[in-house]
Amino acid sequence: MRVFIVSDMEGVAGITNWSGVGAGDPLYEEGRTLYTEEINAAVRGARAGGATEVVVMDCHGAGGDLSFNSLRPDLLDDGCEFVVQREWTEYTGALEDGCDAALFIGMHAMAGTGDGGMSHTVSGTQWHGLSFNGREVGETGINAALCGAWGCPVLLVTGDQAACREGRELLGDGLQTVQVKTSLGRFSARHKTPNVARAMIEEGAKRALADVRAVAPYDPGRPCEIRVEFASPDHTEQFRHHPAVEITDPRTIVSAGPDWWTAWRQFYFSFRWPD
C-alpha cells in the first residue's frame, strides 16, 4: 500500500502563533521539531496500518529557502521518503505513480474561520477567499483536490477542531480526524501534550488505513471554476493579459477549465507574490 502524507505546521500541537511557523522567528526551530514528530507519528501509524511505501510532502511556506522545507530530516522516521518542492502543489510524482491513500497532518482552517487557529488560505494577508465551483474551501480542499486529480482519497485530517470539522464537511463522515488542540481564537489554544498528540495521530493513521474506500477521492467538479478573492487590486493586475484568467472585479479573478488541475495550474503557477 502506497501512502502520501501531506503536512502543514499551523495545526500541530504546541504551535499557537506565527512565531512558531515562520523561518527566522523565535519559536520556529521548536516548531520544526514538533512538526516533524507529528509527521513521524503518522509514518509509524501508516506502516502499522499496512503501508509499504510512505512519501511525505511538506506543504508549509515558512519563507525563503525554508518554504516547503520545514521538517527536520535529521529527526525524520526512516520509514518514509520526503519531498522538498520549490512551489506548493508542484510535486505530483508520488500521485502519478499511484497512491492508495493520503493523510493530512497539521492542517488549519480556511480564511475567516472564527474558531480556527491561525486560520488563512494560502496567505494570511494576501488571499481573502477561495472557492471551487462556488464552494468555499481552504488548504485542505486544495490538497484534497490535488490528490483527487490522480484518484487518491484523503483518509485522515489532523489539527484543531475547526480543521477537523472543515475536513469532515468537505470529504464526508468516512474521514478520520484527530483533534490535537482546541483553538480558543486565532492565536490561542488548549493543546494536547506533544506525546499524547503523537500517540493519537499514530493510532488515527493506522485506523484510517483500515478502509481505503471510506472516503471517495475529492473532485470539485468538471468543468471547474476557481475563484480567488485577493486583498488588493495589485494582486489581480498581473493577470490583466492572461489568456485563461478573467478579472471579475478589482480584487477577484476566475480561472476555469475542464477539470480542477487545469483550472488550478493555469493561474497558480503564474502567480507572483507582490512585495
N, C-alpha and C positions, 0 to 999 in steps of 0.2 A: 504494500500500500504506500503510495506517494502522498506526502502531506506538505502543504505550503503554509508557512507561518508568516503572517503579515503583522508587523508590530509598530506601535507608536508609544510615545513617552507619557503623554498627559494623563492617561488612565491608570498609571502604575501606583500601587500603594506606597505612601510616603512622599509622593510628589504633589504639591499643592499650588505652586505659582510658577510664573515664567522663569524665575531664577533657577529652578531645578531642571529646566529643559533647554536653555539657551547656551550655546557654545561661549565659553569665557565667563559666564555668570557664576556667582559664588557657590551655588549648590549643584552646578551641573555635573561635576565629577561624581558626587554622591548619587545623583540621579541616574547616571550611566550604569552604576553598579546595581542599583535597584532594578533598573530596566532589564539589564542582561540576565539577572537572576530570575525574573518572571518569565523571560523567554526560555531559559533553561528548564524551568518547571514545565512549560508547555512541551518542550522537546522530550523530556522524560515521560510525560503522560502520553504523548503521541507514540513513542516507542512501546510503552506498556500496552497501548491500545492496538498494536499491530502494525505500526508504520515501519516500513523497511527503508525508506528514504525520506529525509526531512530537510527542506530548504527554507531558510529564514530570510525575509526581505525587510530590512529596516526602512520604514516609511516616515521617519521623523526628520523634519527640516530644522536642524539645530542652528544652521548658519555657517557660511563658509565651507571649508573642507570637511566639516563635521556633519553637514547635511546628508541624511541617509547613511550615516556612518557613526551613529551614537553608541551602538552597543560595543562592549569591550571584548575584543577577540580573545584576549588572554584568559577571560573567565568563561567563555562560551563552551557549552557542553559539546563533547566530541561526537555526540550522536547526530549532529547536523552539519550542513554546509551553510554559508551565509553569503549574501549578495550586498555589495556596495554599488549603488547606482548613481548616476550623475543627475538625473531628473526623476521626479516622482512619477510613477506609473510607466517608466521607461522599460524596466526589465519584465519580460514576459516568457523567458526561456523555459522556466520550470512548468509554466502553464501549457506552453506549446508542446512540451514533452509528454504532458498528460499528468494531471494531479487528481487524486481521488477526493481530497478534502482540503479546505483551508480553515485555519484557526487564526482569529484576530485577537491580539494581545495588547493591552494598554490603550484601548480606544477611548475617545472622548466624544461628547455630544456636539451636534451641529450648532452653528452660529445662532444666537438668540435664545438658546435653551436656558430657562431661568434657573433650574436646579443643576445645571451641568458644570462641573469643574473645568475651568479654562476652555469653556465652550467656544468653538470657532469652526469655520470651514475653510480649509486650505491656508488662509491667512487671517490672523486675528484682527488686522487693521485694514486690509485691502479688499477682502471679499465679504459682502454682506449677506448674500443668499445664493443658493444653487438649487436648480430643480431639473429633474429628468421627466420629460413628458408631463409637466405640470405638478409633479410630486416633489416636494421639498426634501432634500437629502443632505447628508453631511459626508464626512470622510469614510464612514462605514459603508455608505451607499456607493461611493466612488470605488473603493477597493472591492466591494462585492460585485459591482458591475464588471470590473476588470477580470476578476476570477470567472464570473459567469460568461464572459465573452468566449472562454475556452471550455465551458461546461463544467466548471469546478464549483461545487457548493461550499458555502460557508457554514460550518457546524458549531462554531464557538465564538463568542464575543466576551472579552473581559474588560472591566473598567469600573466606573461608578454606576450608580443606579440609573442615571439618565442615559448613559451609553448603552447599558444593557437593555433598557426599555426601548430605545431607538432601534436597536438591533432586532428585537422581537417584533416590533411594529412593522419593520421593513421586510424581514425574512420569514416571519411566522413563528408559531409556538413550538415547532420542532427544534428551533435553535436552542442550544445550550448556552447559558450565560453564567458568568462568575463575577459577582459584585465584590470587589476588594476594598471599596471605600464608599462612604456616603457623603456626597458633596453637600455642603450647607450654604452654598453660594458659589460664585465664580472662583473665588480664591480662598476657600476654607473647606475643610472636610474632616470627617471622622474616619480614621483608617484602621484596617486590619494590620497587625504587625507583619513585617515582611515574611517571616517564616510561615505564619498562618496563611497569608495570601498565596504564597508559593505552593503550599500543600493543596489549597483549594483549586488552584489553576492546574496542577498536575492531575488531580482527580477529575477535574472538569474536562480536560483534554482527552483523557482515557475514556471517559463516559461518552463524550461526543462522537468518538470514532466507532462506538458500538453499532451505530446505524448510519451509514453514509448516505442513506436515502431519506433521512429525516427532514432534510431541507432541500428544496429544489434550487438549482443554480439560478442566480438572480439575473433577470433580463429586464431592463426598464421598458422594453417595448420596441417594436420595429414598424415603421421608421422611428427614429428617436430625435427629440428636440431637447437640447441642453440650453438652459437659460442661466446666465450669471449676472448677478447684480453687484457692481463694484462700489467702492467707497466714493469715488470721484470721477469726473469725466475724463481725466488724463489716462485712465486705465482703458477706456474704450477707444480712444483716439488711435491707438496703434493698430486697430482693426479697420480703420476707415476705408482702406482699399483692399481688404482681404476678400478674395472671391467667394469664400464659403461661409463668411460670418456676417450677420446682419446686426447693425446697431439700432435698437428699437427705441431707446431714449438715451439721454446723455450719460447714464451710468449703467446701461444694460445691454448685453449682447445676447444673440441667439445663434447657436450652431446646430444645424440639422443635417442628418444623414440617414442612410438606410438602416443603420444599426448604431448601438451606443459607441462602440470602439471607433467607428468612422467619425461620428459627431464629436467625440472627445479629442481625438488626436489632431483633428484639423484645426482646432483652436488652441488647445492647451500647449502644444509644443511650439506654437508661435508666440505664446505669451511672454512678454518681457516685464519683469518686476520694476516698476518706476522707483526712482530714488525717493 
